[in-house]
Amino acid sequence: MTERIILVGFMCSGKTTLGRKLSRLLNYKFFDTDEEIKGKLRMEIGEIFKLRGEKFFRRYELYTLRKLLKRKRVVISTGGGLGANERAIKLMKREGLVIHLKVSFRDFLKRCRSSQDRPLLSKGKERLHKLLKLREKVYSRAHLTLNSSSLKEKSLLTLINSKTILLP
Ligand code: S3P
């Protein structure tokens, strides 16, 4: 059985919700890179972007990922930018099972509508759509892609029980 499951995907694809479920079902610990970063820096994501800049955030999230990947029996939910980073996804694939949670642009808009503390949402719809399409090319390198809108608890269990999928 793989020691780490890492979830990647666009904003509001449901990585954290699925990650928590998976961790409960597998009896693994759950981590969310954004939560780790906020806790360590004692700042909200929006504040980090504003005060330290996006470049700093991107470096810090890669550093956070590296640290989390040293742990065993963990489910890690990653911020939308990490799974779109070539270096990061290579690293994740080396250390565990990487699952891409795919979300359509329509569902993304619906789910993220009332979201707060996601600085990228200030970009216009057109730019966000382009970003999603661009990032999907990297997200799709994950070991497995699941459709976030049709994800059911039952299929999740089938997935977990499937040794072929979970073997390293
Ligand atoms: C980001 C996604 C966010 C967060 C930050 C940047 C992105 O995480 O890391 O706002 O670049 O897509 P979620 O994917 O959990 O929303």
Backbone and ligand atoms as CSV (ligand in chain L), in Angstrom:
chain,resi,resn,atom,element,x,y,z
A,1,MET,N,N,0.837,-1.200,0.000
A,1,MET,CA,C,0.000,0.000,0.000
A,1,MET,C,C,0.874,1.252,0.000
A,2,THR,N,N,0.463,2.241,-0.781
A,2,THR,CA,C,1.275,3.455,-0.846
A,2,THR,C,C,1.245,4.226,0.488
A,3,GLU,N,N,2.363,4.850,0.805
A,3,GLU,CA,C,2.479,5.557,2.100
A,3,GLU,C,C,1.886,6.952,2.037
A,4,ARG,N,N,1.738,7.451,0.786
A,4,ARG,CA,C,1.246,8.831,0.644
A,4,ARG,C,C,0.276,8.944,-0.522
A,5,ILE,N,N,-0.804,9.664,-0.270
A,5,ILE,CA,C,-1.718,9.992,-1.358
A,5,ILE,C,C,-1.714,11.508,-1.466
A,6,ILE,N,N,-1.491,12.006,-2.674
A,6,ILE,CA,C,-1.400,13.457,-2.851
A,6,ILE,C,C,-2.461,13.890,-3.848
A,7,LEU,N,N,-3.238,14.888,-3.453
A,7,LEU,CA,C,-4.319,15.369,-4.309
A,7,LEU,C,C,-3.925,16.675,-4.972
A,8,VAL,N,N,-4.097,16.714,-6.293
A,8,VAL,CA,C,-3.829,17.944,-7.035
A,8,VAL,C,C,-5.072,18.337,-7.824
A,9,GLY,N,N,-5.117,19.604,-8.231
A,9,GLY,CA,C,-6.256,20.062,-9.031
A,9,GLY,C,C,-6.497,21.540,-8.827
A,10,PHE,N,N,-7.392,22.071,-9.643
A,10,PHE,CA,C,-7.676,23.508,-9.632
A,10,PHE,C,C,-8.395,23.908,-8.339
A,11,MET,N,N,-8.486,25.199,-8.120
A,11,MET,CA,C,-9.204,25.722,-6.946
A,11,MET,C,C,-10.632,25.177,-6.931
A,12,CYS,N,N,-11.126,24.909,-5.755
A,12,CYS,CA,C,-12.514,24.476,-5.557
A,12,CYS,C,C,-12.857,23.154,-6.250
A,13,SER,N,N,-11.859,22.319,-6.480
A,13,SER,CA,C,-12.157,21.011,-7.086
A,13,SER,C,C,-12.550,19.999,-6.023
A,14,GLY,N,N,-12.389,20.355,-4.766
A,14,GLY,CA,C,-12.811,19.457,-3.682
A,14,GLY,C,C,-11.682,18.626,-3.101
A,15,LYS,N,N,-10.438,19.088,-3.297
A,15,LYS,CA,C,-9.278,18.327,-2.804
A,15,LYS,C,C,-9.300,18.133,-1.296
A,16,THR,N,N,-9.638,19.191,-0.586
A,16,THR,CA,C,-9.616,19.100,0.874
A,16,THR,C,C,-10.717,18.169,1.381
A,17,THR,N,N,-11.909,18.272,0.815
A,17,THR,CA,C,-13.023,17.416,1.237
A,17,THR,C,C,-12.696,15.955,0.960
A,18,LEU,N,N,-12.232,15.671,-0.258
A,18,LEU,CA,C,-11.883,14.293,-0.603
A,18,LEU,C,C,-10.706,13.806,0.251
A,19,GLY,N,N,-9.745,14.681,0.431
A,19,GLY,CA,C,-8.566,14.319,1.217
A,19,GLY,C,C,-8.934,13.912,2.637
A,20,ARG,N,N,-9.819,14.664,3.249
A,20,ARG,CA,C,-10.239,14.336,4.621
A,20,ARG,C,C,-10.924,12.979,4.654
A,21,LYS,N,N,-11.795,12.739,3.681
A,21,LYS,CA,C,-12.514,11.459,3.611
A,21,LYS,C,C,-11.533,10.311,3.463
A,22,LEU,N,N,-10.629,10.468,2.507
A,22,LEU,CA,C,-9.647,9.416,2.259
A,22,LEU,C,C,-8.826,9.122,3.505
A,23,SER,N,N,-8.417,10.187,4.183
A,23,SER,CA,C,-7.562,9.982,5.352
A,23,SER,C,C,-8.319,9.235,6.444
A,24,ARG,N,N,-9.609,9.517,6.570
A,24,ARG,CA,C,-10.426,8.808,7.572
A,24,ARG,C,C,-10.561,7.345,7.194
A,25,LEU,N,N,-10.860,7.117,5.926
A,25,LEU,CA,C,-11.066,5.745,5.462
A,25,LEU,C,C,-9.798,4.897,5.564
A,26,LEU,N,N,-8.673,5.519,5.321
A,26,LEU,CA,C,-7.414,4.765,5.338
A,26,LEU,C,C,-6.718,4.784,6.688
A,27,ASN,N,N,-7.246,5.624,7.566
A,27,ASN,CA,C,-6.595,5.866,8.841
A,27,ASN,C,C,-5.187,6.455,8.649
A,28,TYR,N,N,-5.104,7.410,7.766
A,28,TYR,CA,C,-3.878,8.156,7.512
A,28,TYR,C,C,-4.079,9.564,8.087
A,29,LYS,N,N,-2.970,10.265,8.281
A,29,LYS,CA,C,-3.087,11.659,8.745
A,29,LYS,C,C,-3.373,12.554,7.539
A,30,PHE,N,N,-4.109,13.634,7.793
A,30,PHE,CA,C,-4.433,14.543,6.694
A,30,PHE,C,C,-3.673,15.869,6.809
A,31,PHE,N,N,-3.134,16.323,5.700
A,31,PHE,CA,C,-2.482,17.643,5.654
A,31,PHE,C,C,-2.946,18.419,4.435
A,32,ASP,N,N,-3.009,19.719,4.602
A,32,ASP,CA,C,-3.388,20.606,3.512
A,32,ASP,C,C,-2.270,21.647,3.415
A,33,THR,N,N,-1.642,21.779,2.259
A,33,THR,CA,C,-0.467,22.661,2.174
A,33,THR,C,C,-0.823,24.108,2.560
A,34,ASP,N,N,-1.995,24.585,2.122
A,34,ASP,CA,C,-2.380,25.965,2.461
A,34,ASP,C,C,-2.524,26.157,3.971
A,35,GLU,N,N,-3.129,25.149,4.616
A,35,GLU,CA,C,-3.313,25.251,6.069
A,35,GLU,C,C,-1.960,25.259,6.784
A,36,GLU,N,N,-1.042,24.429,6.295
A,36,GLU,CA,C,0.304,24.372,6.883
A,36,GLU,C,C,0.985,25.732,6.770
A,37,ILE,N,N,0.873,26.314,5.568
A,37,ILE,CA,C,1.530,27.601,5.305
A,37,ILE,C,C,0.938,28.694,6.206
A,38,LYS,N,N,-0.389,28.707,6.279
A,38,LYS,CA,C,-1.062,29.736,7.102
A,38,LYS,C,C,-0.654,29.602,8.567
A,39,GLY,N,N,-0.579,28.352,9.013
A,39,GLY,CA,C,-0.215,28.094,10.404
A,39,GLY,C,C,1.211,28.528,10.702
A,40,LYS,N,N,2.118,28.185,9.798
A,40,LYS,CA,C,3.538,28.497,10.024
A,40,LYS,C,C,3.779,30.002,9.967
A,41,LEU,N,N,3.168,30.667,8.978
A,41,LEU,CA,C,3.431,32.105,8.798
A,41,LEU,C,C,2.464,32.982,9.591
A,42,ARG,N,N,1.466,32.340,10.158
A,42,ARG,CA,C,0.415,33.067,10.900
A,42,ARG,C,C,-0.171,34.203,10.073
A,43,MET,N,N,-0.477,33.873,8.833
A,43,MET,CA,C,-1.074,34.859,7.923
A,43,MET,C,C,-2.073,34.146,7.034
A,44,GLU,N,N,-3.054,34.867,6.564
A,44,GLU,CA,C,-3.991,34.317,5.594
A,44,GLU,C,C,-3.287,34.315,4.227
A,45,ILE,N,N,-3.791,33.477,3.307
A,45,ILE,CA,C,-3.148,33.387,1.983
A,45,ILE,C,C,-3.150,34.759,1.290
A,46,GLY,N,N,-4.270,35.465,1.384
A,46,GLY,CA,C,-4.375,36.784,0.754
A,46,GLY,C,C,-3.327,37.754,1.287
A,47,GLU,N,N,-3.092,37.671,2.578
A,47,GLU,CA,C,-2.099,38.554,3.212
A,47,GLU,C,C,-0.694,38.223,2.722
A,48,ILE,N,N,-0.435,36.904,2.583
A,48,ILE,CA,C,0.895,36.483,2.114
A,48,ILE,C,C,1.137,37.024,0.707
A,49,PHE,N,N,0.128,36.880,-0.146
A,49,PHE,CA,C,0.250,37.388,-1.518
A,49,PHE,C,C,0.516,38.898,-1.502
A,50,LYS,N,N,-0.222,39.573,-0.631
A,50,LYS,CA,C,-0.152,41.033,-0.615
A,50,LYS,C,C,1.167,41.538,0.003
A,51,LEU,N,N,1.533,40.939,1.108
A,51,LEU,CA,C,2.695,41.469,1.823
A,51,LEU,C,C,4.025,40.873,1.359
A,52,ARG,N,N,4.018,39.590,0.978
A,52,ARG,CA,C,5.287,38.953,0.601
A,52,ARG,C,C,5.390,38.668,-0.900
A,53,GLY,N,N,4.247,38.702,-1.578
A,53,GLY,CA,C,4.263,38.486,-3.026
A,53,GLY,C,C,4.001,37.031,-3.404
A,54,GLU,N,N,3.510,36.857,-4.630
A,54,GLU,CA,C,3.162,35.496,-5.078
A,54,GLU,C,C,4.409,34.617,-5.220
A,55,LYS,N,N,5.509,35.211,-5.661
A,55,LYS,CA,C,6.742,34.439,-5.854
A,55,LYS,C,C,7.170,33.774,-4.549
A,56,PHE,N,N,7.115,34.560,-3.479
A,56,PHE,CA,C,7.476,34.036,-2.167
A,56,PHE,C,C,6.538,32.880,-1.797
A,57,PHE,N,N,5.227,33.088,-2.035
A,57,PHE,CA,C,4.240,32.052,-1.710
A,57,PHE,C,C,4.559,30.750,-2.455
A,58,ARG,N,N,4.871,30.870,-3.744
A,58,ARG,CA,C,5.158,29.690,-4.567
A,58,ARG,C,C,6.381,28.942,-4.051
A,59,ARG,N,N,7.393,29.693,-3.614
A,59,ARG,CA,C,8.592,29.044,-3.069
A,59,ARG,C,C,8.267,28.356,-1.747
A,60,TYR,N,N,7.463,29.042,-0.960
A,60,TYR,CA,C,7.134,28.506,0.357
A,60,TYR,C,C,6.251,27.267,0.249
A,61,GLU,N,N,5.387,27.247,-0.767
A,61,GLU,CA,C,4.518,26.062,-0.876
A,61,GLU,C,C,5.313,24.847,-1.355
A,62,LEU,N,N,6.323,25.059,-2.158
A,62,LEU,CA,C,7.174,23.950,-2.599
A,62,LEU,C,C,7.976,23.408,-1.403
A,63,TYR,N,N,8.461,24.323,-0.612
A,63,TYR,CA,C,9.206,23.948,0.601
A,63,TYR,C,C,8.302,23.148,1.547
A,64,THR,N,N,7.057,23.611,1.689
A,64,THR,CA,C,6.081,22.932,2.565
A,64,THR,C,C,5.782,21.531,2.042
A,65,LEU,N,N,5.620,21.416,0.730
A,65,LEU,CA,C,5.351,20.110,0.127
A,65,LEU,C,C,6.505,19.146,0.411
A,66,ARG,N,N,7.731,19.616,0.181
A,66,ARG,CA,C,8.902,18.754,0.417
A,66,ARG,C,C,8.901,18.223,1.845
A,67,LYS,N,N,8.565,19.098,2.782
A,67,LYS,CA,C,8.565,18.694,4.193
A,67,LYS,C,C,7.488,17.638,4.440
A,68,LEU,N,N,6.289,17.873,3.884
A,68,LEU,CA,C,5.178,16.931,4.109
A,68,LEU,C,C,5.454,15.576,3.464
A,69,LEU,N,N,6.171,15.582,2.365
A,69,LEU,CA,C,6.443,14.322,1.657
A,69,LEU,C,C,7.416,13.426,2.421
A,70,LYS,N,N,8.002,13.953,3.480
A,70,LYS,CA,C,8.898,13.123,4.297
A,70,LYS,C,C,8.082,12.232,5.225
A,71,ARG,N,N,6.801,12.572,5.419
A,71,ARG,CA,C,5.950,11.800,6.329
A,71,ARG,C,C,5.415,10.555,5.654
A,72,LYS,N,N,4.995,9.604,6.511
A,72,LYS,CA,C,4.405,8.372,5.981
A,72,LYS,C,C,2.965,8.260,6.436
A,73,ARG,N,N,2.187,7.471,5.710
A,73,ARG,CA,C,0.760,7.276,6.003
A,73,ARG,C,C,0.036,8.629,6.080
A,74,VAL,N,N,0.162,9.364,4.991
A,74,VAL,CA,C,-0.476,10.678,4.938
A,74,VAL,C,C,-1.274,10.875,3.642
A,75,VAL,N,N,-2.314,11.693,3.770
A,75,VAL,CA,C,-3.025,12.194,2.595
A,75,VAL,C,C,-2.731,13.691,2.576
A,76,ILE,N,N,-2.247,14.173,1.437
A,76,ILE,CA,C,-1.889,15.599,1.336
A,76,ILE,C,C,-2.726,16.271,0.254
A,77,SER,N,N,-3.435,17.314,0.656
A,77,SER,CA,C,-4.161,18.116,-0.318
A,77,SER,C,C,-3.277,19.324,-0.651
A,78,THR,N,N,-3.077,19.576,-1.929
A,78,THR,CA,C,-2.159,20.656,-2.317
A,78,THR,C,C,-2.907,21.862,-2.893
A,79,GLY,N,N,-2.335,23.027,-2.757
A,79,GLY,CA,C,-2.898,24.243,-3.351
A,79,GLY,C,C,-2.872,24.104,-4.880
A,80,GLY,N,N,-3.811,24.758,-5.548
A,80,GLY,CA,C,-3.962,24.619,-6.998
A,80,GLY,C,C,-2.714,24.894,-7.826
A,81,GLY,N,N,-1.785,25.687,-7.294
A,81,GLY,CA,C,-0.585,26.020,-8.046
A,81,GLY,C,C,0.463,24.917,-7.995
A,82,LEU,N,N,0.449,24.118,-6.939
A,82,LEU,CA,C,1.498,23.098,-6.781
A,82,LEU,C,C,1.406,21.992,-7.820
A,83,GLY,N,N,0.172,21.528,-8.051
A,83,GLY,CA,C,-0.010,20.457,-9.034
A,83,GLY,C,C,0.263,20.920,-10.443
A,84,ALA,N,N,0.380,22.235,-10.617
A,84,ALA,CA,C,0.639,22.799,-11.940
A,84,ALA,C,C,2.126,23.090,-12.108
A,85,ASN,N,N,2.888,22.756,-11.078
A,85,ASN,CA,C,4.325,22.998,-11.100
A,85,ASN,C,C,5.037,21.689,-11.477
A,86,GLU,N,N,5.741,21.724,-12.591
A,86,GLU,CA,C,6.370,20.509,-13.126
A,86,GLU,C,C,7.285,19.831,-12.099
A,87,ARG,N,N,8.070,20.668,-11.430
A,87,ARG,CA,C,9.018,20.113,-10.449
A,87,ARG,C,C,8.278,19.422,-9.325
A,88,ALA,N,N,7.217,20.108,-8.879
A,88,ALA,CA,C,6.452,19.589,-7.741
A,88,ALA,C,C,5.760,18.283,-8.089
A,89,ILE,N,N,5.178,18.200,-9.261
A,89,ILE,CA,C,4.417,16.987,-9.590
A,89,ILE,C,C,5.370,15.800,-9.777
A,90,LYS,N,N,6.556,16.056,-10.274
A,90,LYS,CA,C,7.568,14.991,-10.407
A,90,LYS,C,C,7.906,14.426,-9.032
A,91,LEU,N,N,8.107,15.359,-8.126
A,91,LEU,CA,C,8.452,14.997,-6.744
A,91,LEU,C,C,7.329,14.178,-6.105
A,92,MET,N,N,6.105,14.643,-6.294
A,92,MET,CA,C,4.940,13.958,-5.704
A,92,MET,C,C,4.832,12.548,-6.258
A,93,LYS,N,N,5.022,12.415,-7.583
A,93,LYS,CA,C,4.871,11.100,-8.212
A,93,LYS,C,C,5.943,10.129,-7.748
A,94,ARG,N,N,7.080,10.683,-7.381
A,94,ARG,CA,C,8.158,9.819,-6.885
A,94,ARG,C,C,7.822,9.290,-5.488
A,95,GLU,N,N,7.118,10.098,-4.715
A,95,GLU,CA,C,6.901,9.762,-3.312
A,95,GLU,C,C,5.548,9.137,-3.001
A,96,GLY,N,N,4.616,9.159,-3.929
A,96,GLY,CA,C,3.310,8.593,-3.588
A,96,GLY,C,C,2.376,8.490,-4.764
A,97,LEU,N,N,1.115,8.243,-4.440
A,97,LEU,CA,C,0.092,8.132,-5.474
A,97,LEU,C,C,-0.535,9.517,-5.666
A,98,VAL,N,N,-0.446,10.034,-6.887
A,98,VAL,CA,C,-0.959,11.383,-7.135
A,98,VAL,C,C,-2.315,11.294,-7.842
A,99,ILE,N,N,-3.307,11.904,-7.230
A,99,ILE,CA,C,-4.655,11.902,-7.805
A,99,ILE,C,C,-5.034,13.312,-8.241
A,100,HIS,N,N,-5.435,13.418,-9.502
A,100,HIS,CA,C,-5.916,14.717,-10.011
A,100,HIS,C,C,-7.436,14.747,-9.882
A,101,LEU,N,N,-7.910,15.727,-9.203
A,101,LEU,CA,C,-9.348,15.911,-9.063
A,101,LEU,C,C,-9.763,16.947,-10.102
A,102,LYS,N,N,-10.424,16.440,-11.151
A,102,LYS,CA,C,-10.722,17.315,-12.282
A,102,LYS,C,C,-12.058,18.030,-12.088
A,103,VAL,N,N,-12.047,19.337,-12.339
A,103,VAL,CA,C,-13.279,20.123,-12.197
A,103,VAL,C,C,-13.520,20.889,-13.499
A,104,SER,N,N,-14.784,20.942,-13.922
A,104,SER,CA,C,-15.080,21.708,-15.136
A,104,SER,C,C,-15.064,23.198,-14.777
A,105,PHE,N,N,-14.914,24.055,-15.791
A,105,PHE,CA,C,-14.871,25.488,-15.509
A,105,PHE,C,C,-16.201,25.946,-14.897
A,106,ARG,N,N,-17.277,25.367,-15.389
A,106,ARG,CA,C,-18.612,25.721,-14.895
A,106,ARG,C,C,-18.751,25.395,-13.397
A,107,ASP,N,N,-18.346,24.189,-13.042
A,107,ASP,CA,C,-18.425,23.796,-11.629
A,107,ASP,C,C,-17.480,24.624,-10.760
A,108,PHE,N,N,-16.325,24.938,-11.333
A,108,PHE,CA,C,-15.373,25.763,-10.589
A,108,PHE,C,C,-16.003,27.106,-10.234
A,109,LEU,N,N,-16.642,27.723,-11.241
A,109,LEU,CA,C,-17.255,29.043,-11.014
A,109,LEU,C,C,-18.339,28.940,-9.944
A,110,LYS,N,N,-19.137,27.895,-10.041
A,110,LYS,CA,C,-20.231,27.710,-9.093
A,110,LYS,C,C,-19.695,27.514,-7.671
A,111,ARG,N,N,-18.722,26.610,-7.570
A,111,ARG,CA,C,-18.208,26.260,-6.246
A,111,ARG,C,C,-17.383,27.357,-5.601
A,112,CYS,N,N,-16.710,28.144,-6.432
A,112,CYS,CA,C,-15.810,29.164,-5.890
A,112,CYS,C,C,-16.516,30.509,-5.694
A,113,ARG,N,N,-17.807,30.549,-6.071
A,113,ARG,CA,C,-18.521,31.827,-6.091
A,113,ARG,C,C,-18.405,32.612,-4.784
A,114,SER,N,N,-18.623,31.915,-3.683
A,114,SER,CA,C,-18.608,32.663,-2.421
A,114,SER,C,C,-17.308,32.446,-1.654
A,115,SER,N,N,-16.283,31.999,-2.394
A,115,SER,CA,C,-15.023,31.699,-1.720
A,115,SER,C,C,-14.269,32.974,-1.333
A,116,GLN,N,N,-13.575,32.886,-0.208
A,116,GLN,CA,C,-12.776,34.028,0.234
A,116,GLN,C,C,-11.336,33.560,0.387
A,117,ASP,N,N,-10.428,34.497,0.439
A,117,ASP,CA,C,-9.016,34.192,0.637
A,117,ASP,C,C,-8.409,33.340,-0.487
A,118,ARG,N,N,-8.865,33.555,-1.721
A,118,ARG,CA,C,-8.206,32.948,-2.885
A,118,ARG,C,C,-7.863,34.100,-3.834
A,119,PRO,N,N,-6.653,34.674,-3.672
A,119,PRO,CA,C,-6.284,35.893,-4.415
A,119,PRO,C,C,-6.441,35.776,-5.925
A,120,LEU,N,N,-6.240,34.577,-6.459
A,120,LEU,CA,C,-6.312,34.426,-7.920
A,120,LEU,C,C,-7.708,34.669,-8.475
A,121,LEU,N,N,-8.709,34.602,-7.612
A,121,LEU,CA,C,-10.081,34.777,-8.095
A,121,LEU,C,C,-10.366,36.206,-8.550
A,122,SER,N,N,-9.440,37.118,-8.248
A,122,SER,CA,C,-9.658,38.496,-8.687
A,122,SER,C,C,-9.365,38.645,-10.178
A,123,LYS,N,N,-8.744,37.630,-10.767
A,123,LYS,CA,C,-8.529,37.669,-12.227
A,123,LYS,C,C,-9.882,37.491,-12.888
A,124,GLY,N,N,-10.026,38.000,-14.079
A,124,GLY,CA,C,-11.311,37.867,-14.783
A,124,GLY,C,C,-11.571,36.429,-15.213
A,125,LYS,N,N,-12.837,36.162,-15.582
A,125,LYS,CA,C,-13.245,34.815,-15.992
A,125,LYS,C,C,-12.386,34.251,-17.117
A,126,GLU,N,N,-12.114,35.118,-18.093
A,126,GLU,CA,C,-11.370,34.654,-19.267
A,126,GLU,C,C,-9.977,34.160,-18.881
A,127,ARG,N,N,-9.323,34.919,-18.023
A,127,ARG,CA,C,-7.965,34.541,-17.614
A,127,ARG,C,C,-7.975,33.280,-16.765
A,128,LEU,N,N,-9.034,33.160,-15.955
A,128,LEU,CA,C,-9.134,31.956,-15.115
A,128,LEU,C,C,-9.373,30.717,-15.967
A,129,HIS,N,N,-10.176,30.893,-17.005
A,129,HIS,CA,C,-10.447,29.772,-17.894
A,129,HIS,C,C,-9.162,29.324,-18.587
A,130,LYS,N,N,-8.387,30.292,-19.040
A,130,LYS,CA,C,-7.106,29.989,-19.692
A,130,LYS,C,C,-6.174,29.274,-18.715
A,131,LEU,N,N,-6.161,29.779,-17.489
A,131,LEU,CA,C,-5.285,29.200,-16.466
A,131,LEU,C,C,-5.662,27.739,-16.196
A,132,LEU,N,N,-6.960,27.480,-16.110
A,132,LEU,CA,C,-7.427,26.104,-15.870
A,132,LEU,C,C,-6.958,25.185,-16.991
A,133,LYS,N,N,-7.151,25.620,-18.225
A,133,LYS,CA,C,-6.777,24.798,-19.382
A,133,LYS,C,C,-5.267,24.553,-19.420
A,134,LEU,N,N,-4.519,25.595,-19.125
A,134,LEU,CA,C,-3.061,25.486,-19.125
A,134,LEU,C,C,-2.582,24.517,-18.038
A,135,ARG,N,N,-3.182,24.675,-16.862
A,135,ARG,CA,C,-2.751,23.850,-15.728
A,135,ARG,C,C,-3.148,22.393,-15.897
A,136,GLU,N,N,-4.263,22.168,-16.581
A,136,GLU,CA,C,-4.730,20.783,-16.736
A,136,GLU,C,C,-3.683,19.905,-17.426
A,137,LYS,N,N,-2.863,20.533,-18.263
A,137,LYS,CA,C,-1.823,19.769,-18.957
A,137,LYS,C,C,-0.850,19.161,-17.939
A,138,VAL,N,N,-0.579,19.895,-16.896
A,138,VAL,CA,C,0.353,19.374,-15.875
A,138,VAL,C,C,-0.395,18.477,-14.880
A,139,TYR,N,N,-1.578,18.922,-14.449
A,139,TYR,CA,C,-2.359,18.093,-13.506
A,139,TYR,C,C,-2.548,16.679,-14.064
A,140,SER,N,N,-2.733,16.607,-15.381
A,140,SER,CA,C,-3.067,15.317,-15.989
A,140,SER,C,C,-1.903,14.331,-15.968
A,141,ARG,N,N,-0.745,14.773,-15.494
A,141,ARG,CA,C,0.376,13.827,-15.336
A,141,ARG,C,C,0.207,12.986,-14.080
A,142,ALA,N,N,-0.815,13.286,-13.295
A,142,ALA,CA,C,-1.067,12.506,-12.070
A,142,ALA,C,C,-1.257,11.042,-12.434
A,143,HIS,N,N,-1.115,10.152,-11.449
A,143,HIS,CA,C,-1.295,8.727,-11.722
A,143,HIS,C,C,-2.739,8.427,-12.118
A,144,LEU,N,N,-3.629,9.247,-11.593
A,144,LEU,CA,C,-5.050,8.962,-11.733
A,144,LEU,C,C,-5.835,10.267,-11.783
A,145,THR,N,N,-6.842,10.318,-12.661
A,145,THR,CA,C,-7.692,11.512,-12.697
A,145,THR,C,C,-9.110,11.111,-12.325
A,146,LEU,N,N,-9.686,11.812,-11.386
A,146,LEU,CA,C,-11.072,11.542,-10.981
A,146,LEU,C,C,-11.903,12.774,-11.303
A,147,ASN,N,N,-13.144,12.529,-11.723
A,147,ASN,CA,C,-14.013,13.643,-12.025
A,147,ASN,C,C,-14.676,14.138,-10.738
A,148,SER,N,N,-14.375,15.351,-10.365
A,148,SER,CA,C,-14.834,15.815,-9.050
A,148,SER,C,C,-16.354,15.942,-8.948
A,149,SER,N,N,-17.048,16.140,-10.080
A,149,SER,CA,C,-18.499,16.335,-9.970
A,149,SER,C,C,-19.252,15.020,-9.823
A,150,SER,N,N,-18.618,13.906,-10.183
A,150,SER,CA,C,-19.356,12.646,-10.074
A,150,SER,C,C,-18.711,11.693,-9.081
A,151,LEU,N,N,-18.054,12.276,-8.106
A,151,LEU,CA,C,-17.363,11.461,-7.124
A,151,LEU,C,C,-18.299,10.991,-6.012
A,152,LYS,N,N,-18.397,9.699,-5.860
A,152,LYS,CA,C,-19.300,9.139,-4.841
A,152,LYS,C,C,-18.481,8.364,-3.819
A,153,GLU,N,N,-18.997,8.332,-2.625
A,153,GLU,CA,C,-18.314,7.613,-1.539
A,153,GLU,C,C,-18.015,6.161,-1.953
A,154,LYS,N,N,-19.006,5.570,-2.661
A,154,LYS,CA,C,-18.855,4.171,-3.045
A,154,LYS,C,C,-17.656,3.973,-3.992
A,155,SER,N,N,-17.553,4.872,-4.954
A,155,SER,CA,C,-16.447,4.702,-5.901
A,155,SER,C,C,-15.104,4.971,-5.215
A,156,LEU,N,N,-15.164,5.793,-4.204
A,156,LEU,CA,C,-13.965,6.103,-3.434
A,156,LEU,C,C,-13.465,4.843,-2.736
A,157,LEU,N,N,-14.417,4.103,-2.168
A,157,LEU,CA,C,-14.072,2.867,-1.473
A,157,LEU,C,C,-13.519,1.833,-2.450
A,158,THR,N,N,-14.123,1.776,-3.619
A,158,THR,CA,C,-13.639,0.841,-4.638
A,158,THR,C,C,-12.203,1.212,-4.981
A,159,LEU,N,N,-12.000,2.492,-5.119
A,159,LEU,CA,C,-10.670,2.998,-5.450
A,159,LEU,C,C,-9.645,2.588,-4.390
A,160,ILE,N,N,-10.028,2.799,-3.152
A,160,ILE,CA,C,-9.097,2.492,-2.063
A,160,ILE,C,C,-8.816,0.992,-1.992
A,161,ASN,N,N,-9.852,0.208,-2.219
A,161,ASN,CA,C,-9.676,-1.238,-2.132
A,161,ASN,C,C,-8.937,-1.832,-3.316
A,162,SER,N,N,-8.816,-1.055,-4.326
A,162,SER,CA,C,-8.165,-1.585,-5.518
A,162,SER,C,C,-6.649,-1.601,-5.329
A,163,LYS,N,N,-6.125,-2.780,-5.119
A,163,LYS,CA,C,-4.679,-2.895,-4.840
A,163,LYS,C,C,-3.853,-2.398,-6.024
A,164,THR,N,N,-4.339,-2.617,-7.209
A,164,THR,CA,C,-3.557,-2.212,-8.378
A,164,THR,C,C,-3.303,-0.712,-8.360
A,165,ILE,N,N,-4.304,0.021,-7.906
A,165,ILE,CA,C,-4.152,1.471,-7.892
A,165,ILE,C,C,-3.225,1.898,-6.753
A,166,LEU,N,N,-3.401,1.265,-5.628
A,166,LEU,CA,C,-2.637,1.753,-4.487
A,166,LEU,C,C,-1.225,1.175,-4.341
A,167,LEU,N,N,-0.912,0.222,-5.173
A,167,LEU,CA,C,0.459,-0.298,-5.090
A,167,LEU,C,C,1.420,0.762,-5.621
A,168,PRO,N,N,2.570,0.931,-4.967
A,168,PRO,CA,C,3.491,1.959,-5.416
A,168,PRO,C,C,4.075,1.672,-6.815
L,1,S3P,C1,C,-3.961,28.769,-5.578
L,1,S3P,C2,C,-4.857,27.924,-4.978
L,1,S3P,C3,C,-5.186,28.003,-3.550
L,1,S3P,C4,C,-4.055,28.668,-2.783
L,1,S3P,C5,C,-3.664,29.961,-3.387
L,1,S3P,C6,C,-3.220,29.808,-4.837
L,1,S3P,C7,C,-3.697,28.609,-7.035
L,1,S3P,O1,O,-5.449,26.706,-3.032
L,1,S3P,O2,O,-2.926,27.821,-2.716
L,1,S3P,O3,O,-4.779,30.806,-3.312
L,1,S3P,O4,O,-2.683,29.108,-7.533
L,1,S3P,O5,O,-4.503,27.933,-7.708
L,1,S3P,P1,P,-6.775,25.850,-3.407
L,1,S3P,O6,O,-6.446,25.079,-4.647
L,1,S3P,O7,O,-6.943,24.979,-2.235
L,1,S3P,O8,O,-7.860,26.803,-3.612
